[in-house]
Amino acid sequence: MLAGLTIHLEKPLKQGDWVSAGGMRDRSWTYTLRSTRLMTIENNEVYIPNSKVLSEAVVNFSLPDH
């Protein structure tokens, strides 16, 4: 839950951003205190535990501009 709190406070991603997190490269959808949900190009939902998301670098390809 600490990882989820960190993501919530720092806001490294928001809905619709293209990100590389937890070994995945997809569109960010939502995040909760426990997991981050990504939407793949094939429109599949992937749930990644926040502890795994923060164990690697999070790259937000949508920042600073879309």
Predicted model as a PDB file, atoms N, CA, C, CB and O in Angstrom, pLDDT in the B-factor column:
MODEL        1                                                                  
ATOM      1  N   MET A   1       0.822  -1.196   0.000  1.00 66.00           N  
ATOM      2  CA  MET A   1       0.000   0.000   0.000  1.00 66.00           C  
ATOM      3  C   MET A   1       0.866   1.261   0.000  1.00 66.00           C  
ATOM      4  CB  MET A   1      -0.935  -0.002   1.207  1.00 66.00           C  
ATOM      5  O   MET A   1       0.443   2.313  -0.478  1.00 66.00           O  
ATOM      6  N   LEU A   2       2.068   1.146   0.535  1.00 73.00           N  
ATOM      7  CA  LEU A   2       2.962   2.297   0.548  1.00 73.00           C  
ATOM      8  C   LEU A   2       3.314   2.731  -0.876  1.00 73.00           C  
ATOM      9  CB  LEU A   2       4.237   1.971   1.334  1.00 73.00           C  
ATOM     10  O   LEU A   2       3.405   3.926  -1.158  1.00 73.00           O  
ATOM     11  N   ALA A   3       3.510   1.768  -1.762  1.00 72.00           N  
ATOM     12  CA  ALA A   3       3.794   2.089  -3.166  1.00 72.00           C  
ATOM     13  C   ALA A   3       2.610   2.816  -3.795  1.00 72.00           C  
ATOM     14  CB  ALA A   3       4.118   0.806  -3.966  1.00 72.00           C  
ATOM     15  O   ALA A   3       2.805   3.767  -4.551  1.00 72.00           O  
ATOM     16  N   GLY A   4       1.389   2.386  -3.495  1.00 68.00           N  
ATOM     17  CA  GLY A   4       0.201   3.053  -4.022  1.00 68.00           C  
ATOM     18  C   GLY A   4       0.071   4.461  -3.510  1.00 68.00           C  
ATOM     19  O   GLY A   4      -0.332   5.359  -4.250  1.00 68.00           O  
ATOM     20  N   LEU A   5       0.406   4.668  -2.251  1.00 76.00           N  
ATOM     21  CA  LEU A   5       0.367   6.008  -1.671  1.00 76.00           C  
ATOM     22  C   LEU A   5       1.401   6.913  -2.339  1.00 76.00           C  
ATOM     23  CB  LEU A   5       0.613   5.944  -0.151  1.00 76.00           C  
ATOM     24  O   LEU A   5       1.136   8.085  -2.603  1.00 76.00           O  
ATOM     25  N   THR A   6       2.576   6.357  -2.608  1.00 74.00           N  
ATOM     26  CA  THR A   6       3.620   7.119  -3.295  1.00 74.00           C  
ATOM     27  C   THR A   6       3.161   7.540  -4.689  1.00 74.00           C  
ATOM     28  CB  THR A   6       4.912   6.292  -3.392  1.00 74.00           C  
ATOM     29  O   THR A   6       3.343   8.693  -5.080  1.00 74.00           O  
ATOM     30  N   ILE A   7       2.570   6.619  -5.434  1.00 69.00           N  
ATOM     31  CA  ILE A   7       2.061   6.946  -6.769  1.00 69.00           C  
ATOM     32  C   ILE A   7       0.974   8.007  -6.680  1.00 69.00           C  
ATOM     33  CB  ILE A   7       1.517   5.685  -7.469  1.00 69.00           C  
ATOM     34  O   ILE A   7       0.938   8.932  -7.492  1.00 69.00           O  
ATOM     35  N   HIS A   8       0.083   7.878  -5.690  1.00 70.00           N  
ATOM     36  CA  HIS A   8      -1.008   8.834  -5.534  1.00 70.00           C  
ATOM     37  C   HIS A   8      -0.484  10.233  -5.205  1.00 70.00           C  
ATOM     38  CB  HIS A   8      -1.967   8.365  -4.441  1.00 70.00           C  
ATOM     39  O   HIS A   8      -1.015  11.222  -5.711  1.00 70.00           O  
ATOM     40  N   LEU A   9       0.536  10.328  -4.377  1.00 76.00           N  
ATOM     41  CA  LEU A   9       1.065  11.632  -3.975  1.00 76.00           C  
ATOM     42  C   LEU A   9       1.946  12.267  -5.046  1.00 76.00           C  
ATOM     43  CB  LEU A   9       1.852  11.493  -2.693  1.00 76.00           C  
ATOM     44  O   LEU A   9       1.866  13.473  -5.277  1.00 76.00           O  
ATOM     45  N   GLU A  10       2.780  11.470  -5.697  1.00 75.00           N  
ATOM     46  CA  GLU A  10       3.703  12.018  -6.696  1.00 75.00           C  
ATOM     47  C   GLU A  10       3.068  12.200  -8.068  1.00 75.00           C  
ATOM     48  CB  GLU A  10       4.902  11.123  -6.822  1.00 75.00           C  
ATOM     49  O   GLU A  10       3.520  13.036  -8.851  1.00 75.00           O  
ATOM     50  N   LYS A  11       2.020  11.426  -8.370  1.00 75.00           N  
ATOM     51  CA  LYS A  11       1.288  11.492  -9.639  1.00 75.00           C  
ATOM     52  C   LYS A  11       2.227  11.457 -10.858  1.00 75.00           C  
ATOM     53  CB  LYS A  11       0.439  12.764  -9.679  1.00 75.00           C  
ATOM     54  O   LYS A  11       2.238  12.390 -11.662  1.00 75.00           O  
ATOM     55  N   PRO A  12       3.025  10.359 -10.992  1.00 71.00           N  
ATOM     56  CA  PRO A  12       3.912  10.264 -12.148  1.00 71.00           C  
ATOM     57  C   PRO A  12       3.176   9.948 -13.443  1.00 71.00           C  
ATOM     58  CB  PRO A  12       4.955   9.214 -11.899  1.00 71.00           C  
ATOM     59  O   PRO A  12       3.752  10.053 -14.526  1.00 71.00           O  
ATOM     60  N   LEU A  13       1.902   9.560 -13.339  1.00 75.00           N  
ATOM     61  CA  LEU A  13       1.125   9.267 -14.534  1.00 75.00           C  
ATOM     62  C   LEU A  13      -0.332   9.588 -14.291  1.00 75.00           C  
ATOM     63  CB  LEU A  13       1.290   7.803 -14.949  1.00 75.00           C  
ATOM     64  O   LEU A  13      -0.794   9.648 -13.152  1.00 75.00           O  
ATOM     65  N   LYS A  14      -1.047   9.794 -15.386  1.00 80.00           N  
ATOM     66  CA  LYS A  14      -2.487  10.031 -15.282  1.00 80.00           C  
ATOM     67  C   LYS A  14      -3.179   9.252 -16.386  1.00 80.00           C  
ATOM     68  CB  LYS A  14      -2.826  11.555 -15.375  1.00 80.00           C  
ATOM     69  O   LYS A  14      -2.530   8.741 -17.299  1.00 80.00           O  
ATOM     70  N   GLN A  15      -4.477   9.168 -16.299  1.00 84.00           N  
ATOM     71  CA  GLN A  15      -5.245   8.377 -17.254  1.00 84.00           C  
ATOM     72  C   GLN A  15      -4.972   8.836 -18.678  1.00 84.00           C  
ATOM     73  CB  GLN A  15      -6.739   8.469 -16.947  1.00 84.00           C  
ATOM     74  O   GLN A  15      -5.043  10.025 -18.988  1.00 84.00           O  
ATOM     75  N   GLY A  16      -4.658   7.874 -19.536  1.00 86.00           N  
ATOM     76  CA  GLY A  16      -4.438   8.169 -20.945  1.00 86.00           C  
ATOM     77  C   GLY A  16      -2.989   8.364 -21.334  1.00 86.00           C  
ATOM     78  O   GLY A  16      -2.676   8.414 -22.523  1.00 86.00           O  
ATOM     79  N   ASP A  17      -2.085   8.477 -20.351  1.00 87.00           N  
ATOM     80  CA  ASP A  17      -0.665   8.635 -20.665  1.00 87.00           C  
ATOM     81  C   ASP A  17      -0.092   7.328 -21.196  1.00 87.00           C  
ATOM     82  CB  ASP A  17       0.119   9.096 -19.423  1.00 87.00           C  
ATOM     83  O   ASP A  17      -0.477   6.246 -20.753  1.00 87.00           O  
ATOM     84  N   TRP A  18       0.824   7.434 -22.142  1.00 88.00           N  
ATOM     85  CA  TRP A  18       1.574   6.265 -22.606  1.00 88.00           C  
ATOM     86  C   TRP A  18       2.757   6.110 -21.685  1.00 88.00           C  
ATOM     87  CB  TRP A  18       2.029   6.408 -24.105  1.00 88.00           C  
ATOM     88  O   TRP A  18       3.566   7.028 -21.547  1.00 88.00           O  
ATOM     89  N   VAL A  19       2.871   4.946 -21.047  1.00 86.00           N  
ATOM     90  CA  VAL A  19       3.899   4.736 -20.038  1.00 86.00           C  
ATOM     91  C   VAL A  19       4.626   3.403 -20.234  1.00 86.00           C  
ATOM     92  CB  VAL A  19       3.282   4.793 -18.650  1.00 86.00           C  
ATOM     93  O   VAL A  19       4.126   2.480 -20.877  1.00 86.00           O  
ATOM     94  N   SER A  20       5.794   3.346 -19.668  1.00 85.00           N  
ATOM     95  CA  SER A  20       6.528   2.098 -19.509  1.00 85.00           C  
ATOM     96  C   SER A  20       6.687   1.917 -18.011  1.00 85.00           C  
ATOM     97  CB  SER A  20       7.932   2.113 -20.266  1.00 85.00           C  
ATOM     98  O   SER A  20       7.403   2.676 -17.358  1.00 85.00           O  
ATOM     99  N   ALA A  21       6.018   0.912 -17.470  1.00 78.00           N  
ATOM    100  CA  ALA A  21       6.044   0.680 -16.026  1.00 78.00           C  
ATOM    101  C   ALA A  21       5.848  -0.799 -15.747  1.00 78.00           C  
ATOM    102  CB  ALA A  21       4.957   1.516 -15.308  1.00 78.00           C  
ATOM    103  O   ALA A  21       5.038  -1.457 -16.401  1.00 78.00           O  
ATOM    104  N   GLY A  22       6.577  -1.317 -14.792  1.00 74.00           N  
ATOM    105  CA  GLY A  22       6.417  -2.717 -14.423  1.00 74.00           C  
ATOM    106  C   GLY A  22       6.700  -3.677 -15.547  1.00 74.00           C  
ATOM    107  O   GLY A  22       6.114  -4.758 -15.603  1.00 74.00           O  
ATOM    108  N   GLY A  23       7.601  -3.296 -16.456  1.00 79.00           N  
ATOM    109  CA  GLY A  23       7.936  -4.161 -17.579  1.00 79.00           C  
ATOM    110  C   GLY A  23       6.942  -4.104 -18.725  1.00 79.00           C  
ATOM    111  O   GLY A  23       7.079  -4.858 -19.688  1.00 79.00           O  
ATOM    112  N   MET A  24       5.944  -3.232 -18.649  1.00 79.00           N  
ATOM    113  CA  MET A  24       4.915  -3.104 -19.689  1.00 79.00           C  
ATOM    114  C   MET A  24       5.052  -1.739 -20.358  1.00 79.00           C  
ATOM    115  CB  MET A  24       3.480  -3.286 -19.089  1.00 79.00           C  
ATOM    116  O   MET A  24       5.516  -0.781 -19.739  1.00 79.00           O  
ATOM    117  N   ARG A  25       4.648  -1.656 -21.623  1.00 85.00           N  
ATOM    118  CA  ARG A  25       4.583  -0.380 -22.360  1.00 85.00           C  
ATOM    119  C   ARG A  25       3.183  -0.248 -22.903  1.00 85.00           C  
ATOM    120  CB  ARG A  25       5.651  -0.307 -23.522  1.00 85.00           C  
ATOM    121  O   ARG A  25       2.854  -0.818 -23.943  1.00 85.00           O  
ATOM    122  N   ASP A  26       2.353   0.504 -22.199  1.00 87.00           N  
ATOM    123  CA  ASP A  26       0.952   0.616 -22.577  1.00 87.00           C  
ATOM    124  C   ASP A  26       0.387   1.955 -22.138  1.00 87.00           C  
ATOM    125  CB  ASP A  26       0.138  -0.526 -21.973  1.00 87.00           C  
ATOM    126  O   ASP A  26       1.103   2.821 -21.635  1.00 87.00           O  
ATOM    127  N   ARG A  27      -0.917   2.104 -22.341  1.00 88.00           N  
ATOM    128  CA  ARG A  27      -1.615   3.320 -21.938  1.00 88.00           C  
ATOM    129  C   ARG A  27      -2.093   3.171 -20.497  1.00 88.00           C  
ATOM    130  CB  ARG A  27      -2.807   3.618 -22.887  1.00 88.00           C  
ATOM    131  O   ARG A  27      -2.717   2.175 -20.130  1.00 88.00           O  
ATOM    132  N   SER A  28      -1.786   4.186 -19.691  1.00 79.00           N  
ATOM    133  CA  SER A  28      -2.214   4.197 -18.299  1.00 79.00           C  
ATOM    134  C   SER A  28      -3.720   4.377 -18.238  1.00 79.00           C  
ATOM    135  CB  SER A  28      -1.498   5.312 -17.507  1.00 79.00           C  
ATOM    136  O   SER A  28      -4.275   5.187 -18.980  1.00 79.00           O  
ATOM    137  N   TRP A  29      -4.379   3.649 -17.380  1.00 78.00           N  
ATOM    138  CA  TRP A  29      -5.818   3.773 -17.277  1.00 78.00           C  
ATOM    139  C   TRP A  29      -6.223   4.291 -15.915  1.00 78.00           C  
ATOM    140  CB  TRP A  29      -6.485   2.446 -17.550  1.00 78.00           C  
ATOM    141  O   TRP A  29      -6.737   5.404 -15.803  1.00 78.00           O  
ATOM    142  N   THR A  30      -5.998   3.504 -14.881  1.00 82.00           N  
ATOM    143  CA  THR A  30      -6.306   3.951 -13.519  1.00 82.00           C  
ATOM    144  C   THR A  30      -5.294   3.361 -12.553  1.00 82.00           C  
ATOM    145  CB  THR A  30      -7.748   3.547 -13.110  1.00 82.00           C  
ATOM    146  O   THR A  30      -4.585   2.406 -12.871  1.00 82.00           O  
ATOM    147  N   TYR A  31      -5.245   3.944 -11.380  1.00 79.00           N  
ATOM    148  CA  TYR A  31      -4.430   3.343 -10.336  1.00 79.00           C  
ATOM    149  C   TYR A  31      -5.136   3.506  -9.000  1.00 79.00           C  
ATOM    150  CB  TYR A  31      -3.020   3.977 -10.296  1.00 79.00           C  
ATOM    151  O   TYR A  31      -5.822   4.495  -8.744  1.00 79.00           O  
ATOM    152  N   THR A  32      -4.941   2.497  -8.159  1.00 82.00           N  
ATOM    153  CA  THR A  32      -5.509   2.496  -6.813  1.00 82.00           C  
ATOM    154  C   THR A  32      -4.351   2.330  -5.834  1.00 82.00           C  
ATOM    155  CB  THR A  32      -6.587   1.354  -6.635  1.00 82.00           C  
ATOM    156  O   THR A  32      -3.188   2.334  -6.236  1.00 82.00           O  
ATOM    157  N   LEU A  33      -4.662   2.187  -4.575  1.00 82.00           N  
ATOM    158  CA  LEU A  33      -3.598   1.986  -3.597  1.00 82.00           C  
ATOM    159  C   LEU A  33      -2.889   0.652  -3.781  1.00 82.00           C  
ATOM    160  CB  LEU A  33      -4.158   2.075  -2.197  1.00 82.00           C  
ATOM    161  O   LEU A  33      -1.744   0.503  -3.353  1.00 82.00           O  
ATOM    162  N   ARG A  34      -3.539  -0.314  -4.404  1.00 85.00           N  
ATOM    163  CA  ARG A  34      -2.942  -1.648  -4.545  1.00 85.00           C  
ATOM    164  C   ARG A  34      -2.343  -1.923  -5.911  1.00 85.00           C  
ATOM    165  CB  ARG A  34      -3.966  -2.681  -4.258  1.00 85.00           C  
ATOM    166  O   ARG A  34      -1.334  -2.622  -6.001  1.00 85.00           O  
ATOM    167  N   SER A  35      -2.940  -1.386  -6.996  1.00 85.00           N  
ATOM    168  CA  SER A  35      -2.461  -1.747  -8.324  1.00 85.00           C  
ATOM    169  C   SER A  35      -2.667  -0.617  -9.326  1.00 85.00           C  
ATOM    170  CB  SER A  35      -3.162  -3.003  -8.808  1.00 85.00           C  
ATOM    171  O   SER A  35      -3.432   0.321  -9.104  1.00 85.00           O  
ATOM    172  N   THR A  36      -1.953  -0.751 -10.435  1.00 84.00           N  
ATOM    173  CA  THR A  36      -2.091   0.158 -11.568  1.00 84.00           C  
ATOM    174  C   THR A  36      -2.663  -0.645 -12.719  1.00 84.00           C  
ATOM    175  CB  THR A  36      -0.720   0.825 -11.958  1.00 84.00           C  
ATOM    176  O   THR A  36      -2.202  -1.751 -13.002  1.00 84.00           O  
ATOM    177  N   ARG A  37      -3.662  -0.094 -13.378  1.00 88.00           N  
ATOM    178  CA  ARG A  37      -4.292  -0.775 -14.502  1.00 88.00           C  
ATOM    179  C   ARG A  37      -3.850  -0.106 -15.790  1.00 88.00           C  
ATOM    180  CB  ARG A  37      -5.838  -0.761 -14.374  1.00 88.00           C  
ATOM    181  O   ARG A  37      -3.991   1.104 -15.960  1.00 88.00           O  
ATOM    182  N   LEU A  38      -3.308  -0.918 -16.700  1.00 88.00           N  
ATOM    183  CA  LEU A  38      -2.886  -0.433 -18.004  1.00 88.00           C  
ATOM    184  C   LEU A  38      -3.765  -1.060 -19.077  1.00 88.00           C  
ATOM    185  CB  LEU A  38      -1.390  -0.750 -18.259  1.00 88.00           C  
ATOM    186  O   LEU A  38      -4.260  -2.175 -18.911  1.00 88.00           O  
ATOM    187  N   MET A  39      -3.956  -0.343 -20.172  1.00 89.00           N  
ATOM    188  CA  MET A  39      -4.728  -0.837 -21.313  1.00 89.00           C  
ATOM    189  C   MET A  39      -3.749  -1.064 -22.454  1.00 89.00           C  
ATOM    190  CB  MET A  39      -5.875   0.169 -21.728  1.00 89.00           C  
ATOM    191  O   MET A  39      -3.071  -0.132 -22.888  1.00 89.00           O  
ATOM    192  N   THR A  40      -3.671  -2.296 -22.941  1.00 87.00           N  
ATOM    193  CA  THR A  40      -2.745  -2.617 -24.018  1.00 87.00           C  
ATOM    194  C   THR A  40      -3.285  -2.119 -25.359  1.00 87.00           C  
ATOM    195  CB  THR A  40      -2.491  -4.130 -24.072  1.00 87.00           C  
ATOM    196  O   THR A  40      -4.437  -1.698 -25.457  1.00 87.00           O  
ATOM    197  N   ILE A  41      -2.458  -2.171 -26.367  1.00 85.00           N  
ATOM    198  CA  ILE A  41      -2.869  -1.774 -27.714  1.00 85.00           C  
ATOM    199  C   ILE A  41      -4.005  -2.656 -28.208  1.00 85.00           C  
ATOM    200  CB  ILE A  41      -1.681  -1.844 -28.687  1.00 85.00           C  
ATOM    201  O   ILE A  41      -4.851  -2.214 -28.984  1.00 85.00           O  
ATOM    202  N   GLU A  42      -4.022  -3.924 -27.749  1.00 87.00           N  
ATOM    203  CA  GLU A  42      -5.073  -4.870 -28.136  1.00 87.00           C  
ATOM    204  C   GLU A  42      -6.330  -4.724 -27.276  1.00 87.00           C  
ATOM    205  CB  GLU A  42      -4.549  -6.296 -28.038  1.00 87.00           C  
ATOM    206  O   GLU A  42      -7.220  -5.572 -27.343  1.00 87.00           O  
ATOM    207  N   ASN A  43      -6.415  -3.663 -26.471  1.00 88.00           N  
ATOM    208  CA  ASN A  43      -7.533  -3.386 -25.560  1.00 88.00           C  
ATOM    209  C   ASN A  43      -7.712  -4.455 -24.489  1.00 88.00           C  
ATOM    210  CB  ASN A  43      -8.811  -3.253 -26.348  1.00 88.00           C  
ATOM    211  O   ASN A  43      -8.839  -4.789 -24.124  1.00 88.00           O  
ATOM    212  N   ASN A  44      -6.610  -4.986 -23.990  1.00 90.00           N  
ATOM    213  CA  ASN A  44      -6.637  -5.881 -22.841  1.00 90.00           C  
ATOM    214  C   ASN A  44      -6.220  -5.094 -21.611  1.00 90.00           C  
ATOM    215  CB  ASN A  44      -5.709  -7.114 -23.059  1.00 90.00           C  
ATOM    216  O   ASN A  44      -5.334  -4.243 -21.680  1.00 90.00           O  
ATOM    217  N   GLU A  45      -6.862  -5.381 -20.485  1.00 90.00           N  
ATOM    218  CA  GLU A  45      -6.501  -4.723 -19.237  1.00 90.00           C  
ATOM    219  C   GLU A  45      -5.423  -5.528 -18.537  1.00 90.00           C  
ATOM    220  CB  GLU A  45      -7.733  -4.551 -18.323  1.00 90.00           C  
ATOM    221  O   GLU A  45      -5.514  -6.751 -18.434  1.00 90.00           O  
ATOM    222  N   VAL A  46      -4.400  -4.832 -18.056  1.00 89.00           N  
ATOM    223  CA  VAL A  46      -3.321  -5.462 -17.307  1.00 89.00           C  
ATOM    224  C   VAL A  46      -3.252  -4.774 -15.952  1.00 89.00           C  
ATOM    225  CB  VAL A  46      -1.947  -5.369 -18.073  1.00 89.00           C  
ATOM    226  O   VAL A  46      -3.125  -3.552 -15.869  1.00 89.00           O  
ATOM    227  N   TYR A  47      -3.335  -5.568 -14.893  1.00 90.00           N  
ATOM    228  CA  TYR A  47      -3.215  -5.044 -13.535  1.00 90.00           C  
ATOM    229  C   TYR A  47      -1.824  -5.369 -13.017  1.00 90.00           C  
ATOM    230  CB  TYR A  47      -4.314  -5.636 -12.596  1.00 90.00           C  
ATOM    231  O   TYR A  47      -1.422  -6.532 -13.000  1.00 90.00           O  
ATOM    232  N   ILE A  48      -1.090  -4.351 -12.595  1.00 86.00           N  
ATOM    233  CA  ILE A  48       0.258  -4.528 -12.086  1.00 86.00           C  
ATOM    234  C   ILE A  48       0.284  -4.043 -10.639  1.00 86.00           C  
ATOM    235  CB  ILE A  48       1.303  -3.762 -12.962  1.00 86.00           C  
ATOM    236  O   ILE A  48      -0.158  -2.928 -10.364  1.00 86.00           O  
ATOM    237  N   PRO A  49       0.790  -4.849  -9.712  1.00 87.00           N  
ATOM    238  CA  PRO A  49       0.913  -4.373  -8.335  1.00 87.00           C  
ATOM    239  C   PRO A  49       1.808  -3.138  -8.287  1.00 87.00           C  
ATOM    240  CB  PRO A  49       1.478  -5.485  -7.421  1.00 87.00           C  
ATOM    241  O   PRO A  49       2.837  -3.085  -8.961  1.00 87.00           O  
ATOM    242  N   ASN A  50       1.420  -2.158  -7.498  1.00 83.00           N  
ATOM    243  CA  ASN A  50       2.186  -0.917  -7.418  1.00 83.00           C  
ATOM    244  C   ASN A  50       3.612  -1.142  -6.945  1.00 83.00           C  
ATOM    245  CB  ASN A  50       1.498   0.054  -6.497  1.00 83.00           C  
ATOM    246  O   ASN A  50       4.513  -0.392  -7.321  1.00 83.00           O  
ATOM    247  N   SER A  51       3.828  -2.156  -6.132  1.00 83.00           N  
ATOM    248  CA  SER A  51       5.194  -2.435  -5.683  1.00 83.00           C  
ATOM    249  C   SER A  51       6.076  -2.802  -6.876  1.00 83.00           C  
ATOM    250  CB  SER A  51       5.204  -3.577  -4.634  1.00 83.00           C  
ATOM    251  O   SER A  51       7.258  -2.459  -6.891  1.00 83.00           O  
ATOM    252  N   LYS A  52       5.523  -3.490  -7.874  1.00 83.00           N  
ATOM    253  CA  LYS A  52       6.288  -3.832  -9.082  1.00 83.00           C  
ATOM    254  C   LYS A  52       6.480  -2.604  -9.960  1.00 83.00           C  
ATOM    255  CB  LYS A  52       5.578  -4.947  -9.880  1.00 83.00           C  
ATOM    256  O   LYS A  52       7.539  -2.429 -10.564  1.00 83.00           O  
ATOM    257  N   VAL A  53       5.462  -1.754 -10.033  1.00 79.00           N  
ATOM    258  CA  VAL A  53       5.574  -0.526 -10.837  1.00 79.00           C  
ATOM    259  C   VAL A  53       6.731   0.331 -10.322  1.00 79.00           C  
ATOM    260  CB  VAL A  53       4.242   0.284 -10.800  1.00 79.00           C  
ATOM    261  O   VAL A  53       7.529   0.838 -11.110  1.00 79.00           O  
ATOM    262  N   LEU A  54       6.819   0.491  -9.005  1.00 77.00           N  
ATOM    263  CA  LEU A  54       7.845   1.361  -8.441  1.00 77.00           C  
ATOM    264  C   LEU A  54       9.192   0.675  -8.281  1.00 77.00           C  
ATOM    265  CB  LEU A  54       7.393   1.879  -7.114  1.00 77.00           C  
ATOM    266  O   LEU A  54      10.176   1.336  -7.947  1.00 77.00           O  
ATOM    267  N   SER A  55       9.265  -0.636  -8.511  1.00 82.00           N  
ATOM    268  CA  SER A  55      10.552  -1.316  -8.393  1.00 82.00           C  
ATOM    269  C   SER A  55      11.435  -1.042  -9.615  1.00 82.00           C  
ATOM    270  CB  SER A  55      10.340  -2.828  -8.222  1.00 82.00           C  
ATOM    271  O   SER A  55      12.636  -1.310  -9.582  1.00 82.00           O  
ATOM    272  N   GLU A  56      10.853  -0.516 -10.682  1.00 82.00           N  
ATOM    273  CA  GLU A  56      11.584  -0.169 -11.895  1.00 82.00           C  
ATOM    274  C   GLU A  56      11.333   1.302 -12.225  1.00 82.00           C  
ATOM    275  CB  GLU A  56      11.163  -1.084 -13.083  1.00 82.00           C  
ATOM    276  O   GLU A  56      10.492   1.955 -11.607  1.00 82.00           O  
ATOM    277  N   ALA A  57      12.061   1.800 -13.189  1.00 82.00           N  
ATOM    278  CA  ALA A  57      11.850   3.181 -13.630  1.00 82.00           C  
ATOM    279  C   ALA A  57      10.479   3.288 -14.314  1.00 82.00           C  
ATOM    280  CB  ALA A  57      12.995   3.638 -14.600  1.00 82.00           C  
ATOM    281  O   ALA A  57      10.080   2.406 -15.074  1.00 82.00           O  
ATOM    282  N   VAL A  58       9.773   4.380 -14.028  1.00 80.00           N  
ATOM    283  CA  VAL A  58       8.508   4.670 -14.694  1.00 80.00           C  
ATOM    284  C   VAL A  58       8.793   5.744 -15.726  1.00 80.00           C  
ATOM    285  CB  VAL A  58       7.392   5.123 -13.675  1.00 80.00           C  
ATOM    286  O   VAL A  58       9.221   6.845 -15.377  1.00 80.00           O  
ATOM    287  N   VAL A  59       8.555   5.431 -17.008  1.00 86.00           N  
ATOM    288  CA  VAL A  59       8.764   6.384 -18.085  1.00 86.00           C  
ATOM    289  C   VAL A  59       7.402   6.807 -18.598  1.00 86.00           C  
ATOM    290  CB  VAL A  59       9.637   5.779 -19.227  1.00 86.00           C  
ATOM    291  O   VAL A  59       6.598   5.970 -19.009  1.00 86.00           O  
ATOM    292  N   ASN A  60       7.143   8.105 -18.573  1.00 86.00           N  
ATOM    293  CA  ASN A  60       5.884   8.643 -19.064  1.00 86.00           C  
ATOM    294  C   ASN A  60       6.180   9.314 -20.407  1.00 86.00           C  
ATOM    295  CB  ASN A  60       5.237   9.657 -18.032  1.00 86.00           C  
ATOM    296  O   ASN A  60       6.746  10.406 -20.450  1.00 86.00           O  
ATOM    297  N   PHE A  61       5.793   8.652 -21.501  1.00 88.00           N  
ATOM    298  CA  PHE A  61       6.075   9.165 -22.839  1.00 88.00           C  
ATOM    299  C   PHE A  61       5.186  10.338 -23.213  1.00 88.00           C  
ATOM    300  CB  PHE A  61       5.912   8.067 -23.855  1.00 88.00           C  
ATOM    301  O   PHE A  61       5.439  11.015 -24.210  1.00 88.00           O  
ATOM    302  N   SER A  62       4.144  10.588 -22.421  1.00 86.00           N  
ATOM    303  CA  SER A  62       3.209  11.670 -22.726  1.00 86.00           C  
ATOM    304  C   SER A  62       3.629  13.003 -22.108  1.00 86.00           C  
ATOM    305  CB  SER A  62       1.823  11.301 -22.242  1.00 86.00           C  
ATOM    306  O   SER A  62       3.012  14.031 -22.387  1.00 86.00           O  
ATOM    307  N   LEU A  63       4.659  13.001 -21.281  1.00 78.00           N  
ATOM    308  CA  LEU A  63       5.099  14.242 -20.658  1.00 78.00           C  
ATOM    309  C   LEU A  63       6.409  14.691 -21.291  1.00 78.00           C  
ATOM    310  CB  LEU A  63       5.263  14.065 -19.129  1.00 78.00           C  
ATOM    311  O   LEU A  63       7.220  13.833 -21.641  1.00 78.00           O  
ATOM    312  N   PRO A  64       6.655  15.952 -21.454  1.00 76.00           N  
ATOM    313  CA  PRO A  64       5.845  17.068 -21.005  1.00 76.00           C  
ATOM    314  C   PRO A  64       4.691  17.388 -21.925  1.00 76.00           C  
ATOM    315  CB  PRO A  64       6.690  18.264 -20.852  1.00 76.00           C  
ATOM    316  O   PRO A  64       3.797  18.126 -21.512  1.00 76.00           O  
ATOM    317  N   ASP A  65       4.648  16.879 -23.157  1.00 69.00           N  
ATOM    318  CA  ASP A  65       3.526  17.145 -24.082  1.00 69.00           C  
ATOM    319  C   ASP A  65       2.949  15.820 -24.539  1.00 69.00           C  
ATOM    320  CB  ASP A  65       3.986  18.001 -25.316  1.00 69.00           C  
ATOM    321  O   ASP A  65       3.618  14.787 -24.506  1.00 69.00           O  
ATOM    322  N   HIS A  66       1.686  15.867 -24.970  1.00 55.00           N  
ATOM    323  CA  HIS A  66       1.074  14.644 -25.516  1.00 55.00           C  
ATOM    324  C   HIS A  66       1.571  14.441 -26.898  1.00 55.00           C  
ATOM    325  CB  HIS A  66      -0.463  14.709 -25.505  1.00 55.00           C  
ATOM    326  O   HIS A  66       1.191  13.472 -27.555  1.00 55.00           O  
TER     327      HIS A  66                                                      
ENDMDL                                                                          
END                                                                             
